[in-house]
């Protein structure tokens, strides 16, 4: 886990309507390096994937290509993106996400911050 994991997890609480956010940190290929407790209890606990496994394992197959393209854009073009895709928690549920690159000094995004909320 990265050193910023606990700090990020602590400041991401509930949205204005009281619903908590999902937080995932991935690389440009979708490998997870951090998830917050809300994401873990909602999606990972049932399937128990480990950190460093692919976020795509939890995403509906029809939505994977769009997510892959969005992660790439956030990493290579240094842009934030809003996207909606289905995540599995026994069944698939729609989640709205904002993805943003976590910048390195070379201006390439090493990791992508994915902040989600139930649709």
Secondary structure, DSSP 8 states (H G I E B T S, - for coil): --TTHHHHHHH--B-TTS-B-EEEEE-TT-BEEEE-HHHIIIIIHHH---TTSBGGGGB-GGGHHHHHHHHHHHHHS---EEEEEEEESSSEEEEEEEEEEEE-TTS-EEEEEEEEEE-
